[in-house]
């Protein structure tokens, strides 16, 4: 029998390589309009991902550094595993064409993975500010822009142009309102609806973006009506009336019910009275334009007697002259929905919602859209 020679094979066993720690990495930063930056990660971000303080914006140039107003998670596209997006909403625009970087901190992966790549860069693409509306009342004209303006750039009275009338009035003064997207002009005569006002080309927003050359003219809407009382047909009036004895007036609408036992009527009138009573302004409220030496500040005779936390009045008047814009409509809805919240908190209502809409050249608060009586 043949003998088969065998050769020994020596195997060397190496120690297992140390595993590489998984990390979560920032892949990119891409703008989605002038006020939104979308960050993409290679894993679902966790930790302090929804904190505005987790994101630091810088630039090596001299451009404006926008602040982060809010943070939201972005939906993953259908059928995709990643990227996972985070949307940063800026409070103001970055400077057009400027290079920026964003650094993230305090963010972990879904299994507590540490941050790996934690920064990304992008080039800002801003949108030029535009004039969106112009509202005149007697000798005052308020021009609304869609961005806050740099007060040093709004020019002098002679830099603004009125047209669309045979003999337009002269502009006496031009000032930037406390609401920095509004320019207040004082005239020596009244305007007619359909006139136009054109801003000078020098106007820029607070980020240094020049006014849109094609949208620096606005058509004037004239409202010279004097305030009237709320009488059941005027849903935008500012005042409610009762007699000194507390009984309803014979003519104006009253917050007092015709039938004291009708709880539904009591509730309806109480909510309307709340929305029609002007709350006193606070130092942080965004106010409508005014050229008065002492601007109207709202408030009622019972301000000195009521606990502010239990007030049943409204901030809706603060957007009455704010011009037609998405921001004004949103604030009107938010303000008056919040105004009705005490009715919900005290169990009189189970839900309250107010609608605001644009009707022609004006923004109107449509009133209570949903009211469900409580138990």
Order of alpha helices (4+ residues) and beta strands (2+ residues): beta-beta-beta-beta-beta-beta-beta-beta-beta-beta-beta-beta-beta-beta-beta-beta-beta-beta-alpha-alpha-alpha-beta-beta
